[in-house]
């Protein structure tokens, strides 16, 4: 028999913190402060957008020019930079995928 994990507080906030830890592999410190920033971010952007943002952060961690986001607090403060970087990255991906083969 496995003991069930007891969860306290808002389950949406817990899900955001757990997702961040699982996808990025970074351990969060000062959990009370991280929960506060997660709550504010969820209220402002919505849970689904925050989870999508966390997945994007995990996918760009190795990128040299990506915003450095190591916890939920940094995600809160750098949300705008993350959106701009995502738009720039998607625009450059569209430009690089178009190849003119008419000269061959």
LINLIN-V248696 format. One record per backbone hydrogen bond with DSSP energy under -0.5 kcal/mol. CO is the residue of the C=O (numbers start at 1). NH is the residue of the N-H. E is the energy in kcal/mol with one decimal. If there is no record, write none. Layout:
CO/NH/E
CO/NH/E
This chain:
10/14/-2.0
11/15/-2.2
12/16/-2.0
13/17/-2.4
14/18/-2.7
15/19/-2.6
16/20/-2.3
17/21/-2.2
18/22/-2.6
19/23/-2.8
20/24/-2.1
21/25/-1.5
30/33/-0.6
30/34/-2.0
31/35/-2.8
32/36/-1.6
33/37/-2.1
34/38/-2.4
35/39/-2.5
36/40/-2.1
37/41/-2.5
38/42/-2.6
39/43/-2.2
40/44/-1.9
41/45/-3.0
41/46/-0.6
42/46/-1.8
46/50/-2.0
47/51/-2.5
48/52/-2.1
49/53/-2.4
50/54/-2.2
51/55/-2.0
52/56/-2.1
53/57/-2.4
54/58/-2.4
55/59/-1.6
56/60/-1.3
58/61/-0.6
60/63/-1.4
63/66/-0.8
67/69/-0.7
68/70/-0.5
71/75/-1.9
72/76/-2.4
73/77/-2.2
74/78/-2.4
76/79/-0.8
78/82/-2.4
79/83/-2.1
80/84/-2.3
81/85/-2.5
82/86/-2.3
83/87/-2.3
84/88/-2.5
85/89/-2.7
86/90/-2.4
87/91/-2.3
88/92/-2.3
89/93/-1.8
90/94/-1.8
91/95/-1.8
92/96/-2.2
93/97/-1.4
94/98/-0.8
97/99/-0.7
99/101/-0.8
101/104/-1.2
